[in-house]
C-alpha cells in the first residue's frame, strides 16, 4: 500500500471508476433502480480499490456518497464520517425512490435496519444480481490484476515438485505450499460470496480422500483434518500409484486466479487415471475454443459433460460418490462470481468474463485427476488462459 | 476425523448433546420461541460436532430434525436428505408457532426464502441472541477443546523467538509463524461472526505500523500489504527499538483460544513501552481476579480503562490514532462471541464464559505492547487462564 495514499479513500484512477460506474448505472437503469447502497467488503473494494467499513450510496445520476465508519482517517470530497447507518439517509439528498440493497450478501437484521433508516417512502429491491452482473465483466484494469495473479500462481505451481520430501502426508505438503504461496505474495484472504462456504488456503487431495464428500459446494471434497472444517487434506500419506491434486489460493492482487494441477510420486498412475487427466486437458482446450461472447453457459456445461460421457467417464466426472453440479465458475474479487458453467445457468458469455474451468475426475483407488485454468472471454477468437503451469501430471521423484 | 464416524451425522456424545439442547430450550422458552431453524456452519457445529450443509429444526419439545443437503452420505435416525429448504417444513410436523431464525447471521434473501417456505401461519423472530446466549456458557466438553487449543497455541508462541532471522520483515516472520502454527495442528479456519470482519491467519505488528488504522473491528490495526485486505503486517523491517506484537490464530480443535505476546529485537525498548506492557499484565491479573459470575462486563471494562487512565496511558489505550471500543471479547467456535467487555455491554458474567482480554497500548515511535490471554469464568474463585506463554517482552537476540 503506497504510504502517500494512506488517507485517500478512492484509490481507483478516475477513468477506471467512471468505466465501472457507467456500467453499473446502465444495469441499474434497466432494472429500474434509482440508487444502490453498498456495504459489503467485496463491492466496496470494487468501487474504490480499497476496503473500508461503511457504505457507498450510488445514485443513477450524480456522484457516489461515501459514508465512512472506519478507518476515520479516510479523506475524499464525497466522503462523510458516520458512526451508524441512521446518519446516512439525510446526507444522500434522496427522500424516496427505488433503493437497491445487497440482499443476497447482507444479513437479514442489517437489511431491516437499513430499510428502517431510509424509511417507508423508499421501495427496496435486491441489487445483488445487478452488482454481480456489473462485476462479471472485467475491465482491462481488473484483467491486469488477474493476469499478475496468474503469473505469480504459475510460479508457485512450478515450484511444487521441489517442495516434496519422502514420507510427507498431504497436510505436510500443503503447509509447504502455503508457505511458498505466501512468500510469493499470496495475500491469504480467499473471498467467497455467501454464508456457507469455508476454505483456508486451498485443497490438496491425495488418493481416495478425493472421494470423501464434503458439505461445501466446491468441485472436489476431502474429509479434512477435523469435523469442524470437513474439507481437503485428511493426513493421508503420499503414496505410489495415487494422484496428488493441488488447488490452492491464487489471490496475489485482490483479484484471484484459480488453477489446479496434478502430481504423482512416480510416473506410474493407472492408464484410466491418465486418460481422464488428458480428457480434462482436452475439455479445457475445447472450452477455450468454444467460449465466445454470446455462447450460453449451459451449452458449454453440456459440451464438457458430453465429452466426459462419450469417453466413458460419466460416473467419475466432477466426483464419484458425490458429484458437483457445475464444471466452471466466474471469479475475480470473489471465488464464486458470474457466470457459472452449470446445467441450469442462464448466463450468456460476454467479453471480459473471467471463468475458471475445472473438469475433474475422481478415479476410485487412484484419486482426483484433471486440471483447472482461469480464462478470459475475448471480444473475438478463443479465450485467453492466464494460468500457465505445465498441464500434464508431474511426478515428484 | 475418525474414519468409522465418517457417515455419522451426530458426533456429540448423547449426554453432551442433551446438556446443550437443554440449555438452548430453556432460553427458547424464556424468549417465547417454539422452534429454531439453524443453518449457519457455527451453530450446526455447536449442535452436532460437525459441519454439514443443511438445516437443524429444534423444537422446544421433541427431537431435533436434521435436513441434510450435503454431504448426502450422512446418516442419523432423525436426518432427512433434502435438496432445498422448501422440502423441510412438511417434515417438521409443525404448521404454526413462533419460529426463531438466525436473522443476524443469515443473508436477507435466505431468511425471506425460509419464511416463504414455512408460510404465514408462523411468527418469525430473531433467535441469534438466544443462540449466542446458549453458546456463551461453555460445557466441560467444550472447555476441554479450548484448553487443548491453549496448550498448542502456547507451544507455538514459545517457539517464535527461534523463527526470527536477521533482516526479516514483519511478513517474513509472520509466514514462518503461520507455517509453525499449521505444523502444530492449527486448522487455519478463523471463524468470525458477521459480514465485515476479515483476517487471514493473524496479525503481526511491527513498530509504527501498529498505529495504522484498519477498517476492521479488531483491537489493533495495521496497514496490511494490499488495500484489498488492509490489516496487519505491511512489510516493515524488524528493527531495534521497536516492538513486535504477535496475535495469531488459535484454532487447533474447532474451538479457538486467543493469545497475544510481544517481542523485541534486543532488550532495549523505551521505558514507557515497558511500563505500558507491564500495565497490560497487571490489568489481566486484576481482570482474572475480579471476573466472577455476576460481575457486569461493563464494570470490568471500566476497571481496565481506569487502570490505564490512572497510569497516564489514556491516549495509548486500545490504540492511538484510532481506538478500539472494547478490551475483551467472548470466543469459542467464533472469535467474537458473548460476552463483550465494552462500555455499553449488557452482559453479566456466568460460570463457563470464555473471554479473551487484550489490554493493548500503541506507543508512537515504538509500536504495540501488551498481552492477550484467554480466560474461563469459574463457578468460584478467580478466572482460569488457558494461554500460558511467558508474558514479558521476549527479545530475539
Interface residues (C-beta under 8 A of the other chain):
Chain A: X1 X5 X6 X11 X39 X40 X41 X45 X49 X50 X51 X52 X53 X54 X69 X70 X71 X72 X73 X101 X103 X104 X105 X106 X107 X108 X109 X110 X111 X112 X126 X128 X171 X174 X175 X176 X178 X179 X182 X183 X185 X187 X188 X189 X191 X194 X195 X196 X198 X200 X201 X212 X213 X214 X215 X216 X217 X221 X223 X224 X225 X226 X227 X228 X229 X230 X234 X253 X254 X321 X322 X333
Chain B: X1 X5 X6 X11 X39 X40 X41 X45 X49 X50 X51 X52 X53 X54 X69 X70 X71 X72 X73 X101 X103 X104 X105 X106 X107 X108 X109 X110 X111 X112 X126 X128 X171 X174 X175 X176 X178 X179 X182 X183 X185 X187 X188 X189 X191 X194 X195 X196 X198 X200 X201 X212 X213 X214 X215 X216 X217 X221 X223 X224 X225 X226 X227 X228 X229 X230 X234 X253 X254 X321 X322 X333
